[in-house]
């Protein structure tokens, strides 16, 4: 099939009417901002910088009047600087000295060129030497800072270890003191119990002796009353015998009373000797003190006088020292007020304030870093301690399980051994019985074969005959 060649004809030519308005070039894009917009942007940047400066001054603790004065001066400086920059920009634009900043920025970014790069600086030996020195000093400062932080960390770790050791020592010392106190208390309680037992025994013995005396006296009264009731004897001999019996009884009673009194007197005598010994020692000490007191009366009077003089001298010196310290404080207060006034009158340096703020930020960051490091180390120590306790607990549990399993295995092995022994004994008995049966069966079979053979021989013999 032959077709017409439309390749050299454009598509819209035969699709429809061509729109000539598309060929019109778009409006030229404004490369620079409008002058009023640029001016407004500059003013906005100035106000932003002033508000930041105001916040910094308020944080520093300046008065409102002083802050307003500083802000007004800074606004004038920034406005002058902006006007000067605009004049320089217009002059450079008129002279054609403006560089394509966008292309330069892209170029610097592509080749990783720093912002403070200056053309021809690589051939300036003094500048390069200065940069090397600054880099070396910076590295040295960083190394010193790192070393200082490491020393502080090590010192903190050592202090924590020392505190932990001291805590353990204190706990051990308290435990020892508690044990000693418990031992002393037990000893005191034992001694008190022994004393109470001895006192109770002595008291019981005394009561027993008193009861025995009362019983003996009661028996004597009853006997005497019975004797009086009886009739009086007629003969003199009987009267003499009765008198002799009474005298013997009275002698026995007096001996018994003397023995009991002697026991009590012995115990009381021991107590009296102890008391006398203690009193004698005290009397000796009093005598010595009295003898020495007579000799030391004169010396003590002189010492009292000297002590009074020393006290008066010390009081005078203390009053002088207090007066001098008060004067020094008053003198020190006045120049401090002058210094504060002088500091307020000095002009503020923006760069100094910025450096101080950066230093404060670095210090705060360092403190925060240190606190985080300490918290991390404490948490790590706690985790290690917890892990160690968990490992010990698991090890104990596993050891107990292993011991239980070993005991179970030993018991099972013993039972298996006993079962095997019993089973082996049964097998041996069965084997012996089987062998005995086989032997008996073999003997019977041999006997049967022998009988059958004899029968065949007999039949063969008869048949041959």
VMD Tcl script that draws the C-alpha trace (Angstrom):
set ca {
  {0.00 0.00 0.00}
  {1.50 3.34 -1.06}
  {1.11 6.35 1.28}
  {1.94 9.99 0.97}
  {5.08 11.18 2.80}
  {4.14 13.78 5.42}
  {7.45 13.68 7.31}
  {8.63 17.06 6.05}
  {5.39 18.75 7.19}
  {4.96 19.90 10.81}
  {2.13 18.38 12.81}
  {0.09 21.51 13.65}
  {0.04 22.42 9.96}
  {-2.43 19.68 9.22}
  {-3.93 19.15 12.70}
  {-5.33 22.60 13.16}
  {-4.69 26.33 13.14}
  {-1.31 27.32 14.63}
  {-1.32 29.68 17.66}
  {1.12 32.47 16.94}
  {0.86 33.83 20.49}
  {3.09 30.98 21.71}
  {5.98 32.42 19.81}
  {5.91 35.58 21.93}
  {8.85 35.70 24.42}
  {7.97 35.82 28.13}
  {8.57 38.93 30.16}
  {12.08 39.47 31.48}
  {12.52 38.13 35.00}
  {13.57 40.73 37.56}
  {16.99 39.61 38.77}
  {17.29 42.19 41.57}
  {14.69 43.08 44.12}
  {12.84 46.30 44.09}
  {14.64 49.14 45.92}
  {11.82 49.68 48.45}
  {11.58 45.95 49.17}
  {15.35 45.78 49.68}
  {15.24 48.78 51.99}
  {12.40 47.27 54.00}
  {14.32 43.96 54.28}
  {17.39 45.81 55.56}
  {15.32 47.60 58.18}
  {13.75 44.32 59.25}
  {17.19 42.72 59.69}
  {18.31 45.72 61.77}
  {15.28 45.41 64.07}
  {15.85 41.66 64.47}
  {19.43 42.28 65.50}
  {18.34 45.00 67.93}
  {15.73 42.74 69.59}
  {18.34 40.01 70.05}
  {20.73 42.54 71.57}
  {17.96 43.80 73.89}
  {17.27 40.25 75.12}
  {20.96 39.70 75.82}
  {21.21 42.96 77.78}
  {18.10 42.13 79.82}
  {19.56 38.72 80.64}
  {22.79 40.44 81.68}
  {20.83 42.52 84.24}
  {21.15 46.07 82.81}
  {18.68 48.84 83.62}
  {16.00 49.88 81.12}
  {17.52 53.33 80.60}
  {20.94 51.88 79.92}
  {19.47 49.28 77.55}
  {17.56 51.95 75.62}
  {20.68 54.08 75.30}
  {22.74 51.15 73.98}
  {19.97 50.15 71.54}
  {19.67 53.67 70.13}
  {23.41 53.93 69.59}
  {23.50 50.49 67.95}
  {20.56 51.42 65.68}
  {22.39 54.52 64.48}
  {25.52 52.48 63.73}
  {23.58 49.81 61.83}
  {21.66 52.38 59.78}
  {24.91 54.13 58.83}
  {26.46 50.81 57.88}
  {23.46 49.85 55.72}
  {23.52 53.22 53.96}
  {27.25 52.90 53.33}
  {26.78 49.40 51.89}
  {24.03 50.65 49.60}
  {26.22 53.47 48.32}
  {29.07 51.06 47.65}
  {26.70 48.67 45.87}
  {25.34 51.40 43.59}
  {28.86 52.60 42.83}
  {30.07 49.11 41.98}
  {26.98 48.54 39.86}
  {27.56 51.74 37.90}
  {31.22 50.89 37.36}
  {30.46 47.28 36.38}
  {32.55 45.74 39.18}
  {29.83 43.42 40.49}
  {30.72 39.73 40.29}
  {28.23 37.02 39.58}
  {27.82 35.99 43.26}
  {25.60 33.02 42.48}
  {28.12 31.45 40.14}
  {30.95 32.10 42.62}
  {28.97 30.51 45.43}
  {28.25 27.47 43.27}
  {31.91 27.27 42.30}
  {33.09 27.49 45.93}
  {30.55 24.90 46.97}
  {31.55 22.55 44.15}
  {35.28 22.70 44.98}
  {34.72 22.86 48.77}
  {36.41 26.25 49.10}
  {35.96 27.90 52.54}
  {34.10 31.19 52.87}
  {37.12 33.09 54.25}
  {39.25 32.18 51.23}
  {41.34 35.01 49.76}
  {42.93 34.93 46.35}
  {46.72 34.69 46.48}
  {46.78 33.77 50.17}
  {48.57 30.49 49.39}
  {51.67 32.47 48.28}
  {51.77 34.61 51.44}
  {54.31 32.82 53.64}
  {53.65 34.91 56.72}
  {49.91 34.28 56.47}
  {50.41 30.55 55.96}
  {52.80 30.40 58.92}
  {50.28 32.27 61.03}
  {47.53 29.84 59.98}
  {49.73 26.87 60.84}
  {50.47 28.36 64.24}
  {46.77 29.01 64.86}
  {45.89 25.45 63.80}
  {48.61 24.04 66.08}
  {47.39 26.16 68.99}
  {43.83 25.10 68.31}
  {44.81 21.43 68.23}
  {46.81 21.89 71.42}
  {43.87 23.60 73.12}
  {41.53 20.81 72.02}
  {43.98 18.19 73.28}
  {44.37 20.00 76.60}
  {40.61 20.29 76.93}
  {40.20 16.59 76.17}
  {42.95 15.71 78.65}
  {41.36 17.92 81.30}
  {37.96 16.31 80.77}
  {39.57 12.86 80.98}
  {41.35 13.84 84.21}
  {38.12 15.17 85.65}
  {36.33 11.96 84.68}
  {39.06 9.81 86.23}
  {39.02 11.97 89.36}
  {35.24 11.61 89.58}
  {35.54 7.84 89.19}
  {38.22 7.70 91.90}
  {36.13 9.88 94.19}
  {33.12 7.63 93.63}
  {35.21 4.54 94.39}
  {36.66 6.18 97.50}
  {33.18 7.18 98.65}
  {31.96 3.64 98.06}
  {34.91 2.23 100.04}
  {34.27 4.66 102.88}
  {30.63 3.69 102.86}
  {31.53 0.00 103.09}
  {33.99 0.74 105.90}
  {31.35 2.67 107.79}
  {28.88 -0.16 107.34}
  {31.44 -2.69 108.58}
  {32.32 -0.48 111.54}
  {28.66 -0.07 112.42}
  {28.14 -3.82 112.13}
  {31.09 -4.46 114.46}
  {29.82 -1.89 116.95}
  {26.37 -3.46 116.82}
  {27.83 -6.93 117.44}
  {29.90 -5.61 120.35}
  {26.85 -3.91 121.83}
  {24.86 -7.14 121.46}
  {27.64 -9.12 123.17}
  {27.81 -6.60 126.02}
  {24.05 -6.67 126.41}
  {24.01 -10.49 126.49}
  {26.82 -10.53 129.06}
  {25.02 -7.97 131.23}
  {21.79 -9.92 130.96}
  {23.58 -13.16 131.90}
  {25.25 -11.50 134.89}
  {21.95 -9.98 136.00}
  {20.26 -13.37 135.67}
  {23.02 -15.04 137.73}
  {22.73 -12.37 140.42}
  {18.97 -12.74 140.50}
  {19.29 -16.54 140.79}
  {21.80 -16.20 143.64}
  {19.57 -13.72 145.46}
  {16.55 -15.96 145.00}
  {18.51 -18.97 146.28}
  {19.70 -17.04 149.35}
  {16.20 -15.79 150.03}
  {14.75 -19.29 149.70}
  {17.43 -20.66 152.04}
  {16.65 -18.00 154.64}
  {12.94 -18.67 154.41}
  {13.56 -22.40 154.73}
  {15.66 -21.85 157.86}
  {13.03 -19.55 159.35}
  {10.32 -22.10 158.65}
  {12.44 -24.84 160.26}
  {12.92 -22.65 163.36}
  {9.21 -21.93 163.58}
  {8.35 -25.61 163.20}
  {10.88 -26.57 165.87}
  {9.50 -23.96 168.27}
  {5.96 -25.12 167.59}
  {6.91 -28.72 168.33}
  {8.57 -27.66 171.58}
  {5.48 -25.74 172.63}
  {3.26 -28.72 171.87}
  {5.53 -31.07 173.81}
  {5.69 -28.71 176.78}
  {1.93 -28.39 176.78}
  {1.57 -32.20 176.71}
  {4.04 -32.56 179.55}
  {2.13 -30.04 181.70}
  {-1.12 -31.90 181.09}
  {0.37 -35.12 182.43}
  {0.44 -35.81 186.16}
  {3.48 -34.81 188.15}
  {5.71 -37.78 189.24}
  {5.88 -38.84 192.86}
  {9.55 -39.71 193.21}
  {12.54 -37.35 193.12}
  {14.47 -39.59 190.73}
  {11.88 -39.24 188.02}
  {11.96 -35.46 188.43}
  {15.75 -35.48 188.01}
  {15.49 -37.61 184.84}
  {12.92 -35.26 183.35}
  {15.11 -32.26 184.12}
  {18.11 -33.94 182.47}
  {16.03 -34.71 179.35}
  {14.86 -31.08 179.16}
  {18.42 -29.82 179.50}
  {19.61 -32.14 176.70}
  {16.79 -30.97 174.42}
  {17.59 -27.32 175.14}
  {21.29 -27.94 174.40}
  {20.41 -29.56 171.04}
  {18.11 -26.65 170.16}
  {20.77 -24.07 171.04}
  {23.37 -25.93 168.94}
  {21.05 -25.96 165.90}
  {20.35 -22.24 166.30}
  {24.08 -21.52 166.66}
  {24.84 -23.42 163.42}
  {22.18 -21.52 161.42}
  {23.33 -18.22 162.88}
  {26.95 -19.06 162.01}
  {25.98 -19.70 158.35}
  {24.18 -16.40 158.14}
  {27.01 -14.63 159.93}
  {29.54 -16.10 157.46}
  {27.63 -14.80 154.45}
  {27.07 -11.44 156.12}
  {30.73 -11.33 157.22}
  {31.87 -11.75 153.61}
  {29.63 -8.88 152.54}
  {30.90 -6.77 155.44}
  {34.54 -7.46 154.52}
  {33.87 -6.42 150.91}
  {32.16 -3.24 152.04}
  {34.93 -2.50 154.52}
  {37.57 -3.02 151.79}
  {35.80 -0.57 149.48}
  {35.35 1.94 152.30}
  {39.01 1.59 153.23}
  {40.11 2.36 149.67}
  {37.85 5.41 149.56}
  {39.14 6.61 152.94}
  {42.74 6.24 151.73}
  {41.98 8.29 148.62}
  {40.31 10.98 150.72}
  {43.28 11.12 153.08}
  {45.72 11.46 150.18}
  {43.60 14.21 148.66}
  {43.42 16.03 151.97}
  {47.19 15.77 152.46}
  {47.94 17.01 148.98}
  {45.22 19.70 149.19}
  {46.97 21.47 152.06}
  {50.15 21.75 150.00}
  {48.40 22.85 146.81}
  {46.23 25.62 148.29}
  {48.85 28.30 147.76}
  {49.62 27.16 144.23}
  {45.94 27.06 143.30}
  {45.45 30.67 144.44}
  {48.31 31.83 142.23}
  {46.99 29.82 139.29}
  {43.54 31.36 139.67}
  {45.04 34.85 139.57}
  {47.07 34.02 136.45}
  {44.01 32.55 134.73}
  {41.98 35.69 135.42}
  {44.72 37.87 133.93}
  {44.94 35.66 130.82}
  {41.19 35.87 130.33}
  {41.25 39.67 130.55}
  {44.09 39.88 128.00}
  {42.27 37.54 125.62}
  {39.05 39.57 125.88}
  {40.94 42.77 125.06}
  {42.63 41.17 122.04}
  {39.32 39.79 120.79}
  {37.66 43.21 121.05}
  {40.53 44.82 119.12}
  {40.31 42.16 116.40}
  {36.54 42.66 116.07}
  {36.95 46.44 115.82}
  {39.68 46.10 113.18}
  {37.59 43.63 111.14}
  {34.61 46.02 111.24}
  {36.82 48.88 110.03}
  {38.21 46.74 107.20}
  {34.73 45.76 106.11}
  {33.66 49.40 106.06}
  {36.74 50.34 104.06}
  {36.19 47.50 101.59}
  {32.56 48.40 101.01}
  {33.23 51.92 99.71}
  {35.58 51.15 96.81}
  {33.31 48.30 95.71}
  {30.48 50.76 95.15}
  {32.82 52.98 93.12}
  {33.89 50.02 91.00}
  {30.27 49.16 90.23}
  {29.63 52.74 89.11}
  {32.74 52.70 86.94}
  {31.67 49.44 85.29}
  {28.29 50.93 84.48}
  {29.91 53.99 82.89}
  {32.23 51.94 80.67}
  {31.01 51.38 77.07}
  {29.89 47.92 76.10}
  {31.87 45.97 73.53}
  {29.72 43.81 71.28}
  {32.52 41.38 70.51}
  {33.33 40.97 74.21}
  {29.71 40.27 75.00}
  {29.56 37.70 72.20}
  {32.73 36.00 73.46}
  {31.35 35.91 76.99}
  {28.09 34.43 75.76}
  {29.93 31.78 73.77}
  {32.10 30.96 76.76}
  {29.03 30.67 78.99}
  {27.40 28.39 76.42}
  {30.53 26.23 76.26}
  {30.71 26.04 80.05}
  {27.05 25.09 80.27}
  {27.50 22.47 77.54}
  {30.57 21.11 79.34}
  {28.69 20.88 82.64}
  {25.75 19.22 80.91}
  {28.12 16.79 79.17}
  {29.78 16.00 82.46}
  {26.45 15.42 84.18}
  {25.31 13.16 81.35}
  {28.59 11.24 81.52}
  {28.26 10.81 85.28}
  {24.65 9.70 84.94}
  {25.64 7.29 82.18}
  {28.48 5.86 84.27}
  {26.22 5.52 87.31}
  {23.60 3.75 85.19}
  {26.32 1.52 83.72}
  {27.58 0.66 87.20}
  {24.05 -0.07 88.31}
  {23.46 -2.26 85.25}
  {26.72 -4.10 85.88}
  {25.81 -4.65 89.52}
  {22.33 -5.82 88.54}
  {23.81 -8.09 85.87}
  {26.28 -9.51 88.35}
  {23.50 -10.18 90.85}
  {21.39 -11.79 88.12}
  {24.32 -13.94 87.03}
  {24.97 -15.03 90.60}
  {21.30 -15.83 91.09}
  {21.11 -17.79 87.82}
  {24.35 -19.57 88.68}
  {22.94 -20.59 92.06}
  {19.70 -21.73 90.45}
  {21.58 -23.71 87.81}
  {23.83 -25.22 90.48}
  {20.80 -26.28 92.50}
  {19.18 -27.72 89.39}
  {22.38 -29.53 88.50}
  {22.67 -30.97 92.01}
  {19.03 -32.05 91.93}
  {19.49 -33.58 88.49}
  {22.66 -35.32 89.63}
  {20.86 -36.77 92.64}
  {17.98 -37.88 90.41}
  {20.42 -39.45 87.95}
  {22.26 -41.21 90.77}
  {19.00 -42.54 92.17}
  {17.86 -43.65 88.72}
  {21.24 -45.22 88.01}
  {21.10 -47.08 91.33}
  {17.60 -48.31 90.61}
  {18.65 -49.37 87.09}
  {21.64 -51.15 88.54}
  {19.47 -53.00 91.05}
  {16.97 -53.83 88.30}
  {19.75 -55.09 86.04}
  {21.19 -57.17 88.85}
  {17.81 -58.70 89.54}
  {17.24 -59.21 85.81}
  {20.70 -60.77 85.44}
  {20.03 -63.08 88.31}
  {16.76 -64.10 86.66}
  {18.54 -64.67 83.33}
  {21.19 -66.81 85.02}
  {18.52 -68.91 86.70}
  {16.62 -69.28 83.43}
  {19.78 -70.23 81.56}
  {20.70 -72.81 84.18}
  {17.20 -74.24 84.08}
  {17.25 -74.34 80.25}
  {20.63 -76.02 80.18}
  {19.47 -78.53 82.74}
  {16.34 -79.26 80.67}
  {18.38 -79.60 77.49}
  {20.80 -81.89 79.23}
  {17.97 -84.03 80.55}
  {16.29 -84.06 77.12}
  {19.59 -85.05 75.50}
  {20.11 -87.87 77.95}
  {16.57 -89.10 77.35}
  {17.06 -88.91 73.57}
  {20.29 -90.82 73.80}
  {18.64 -93.46 75.91}
  {15.78 -93.72 73.42}
  {18.21 -93.99 70.49}
  {20.18 -96.63 72.26}
  {17.06 -98.63 73.00}
  {15.86 -98.29 69.42}
  {19.27 -99.34 68.10}
  {19.28 -102.39 70.27}
  {15.79 -103.24 69.07}
  {16.85 -102.93 65.41}
  {19.91 -105.07 66.00}
  {17.77 -107.68 67.64}
  {15.30 -107.68 64.76}
  {18.14 -107.85 62.21}
  {19.64 -110.77 64.10}
  {16.35 -112.62 64.18}
  {15.77 -111.97 60.49}
  {19.25 -113.32 59.63}
  {18.63 -116.46 61.54}
}
mol new
graphics top color blue
foreach p $ca { graphics top sphere $p radius 0.5 }
foreach p [lrange $ca 0 end-1] q [lrange $ca 1 end] { graphics top cylinder $p $q radius 0.2 }
display resetview
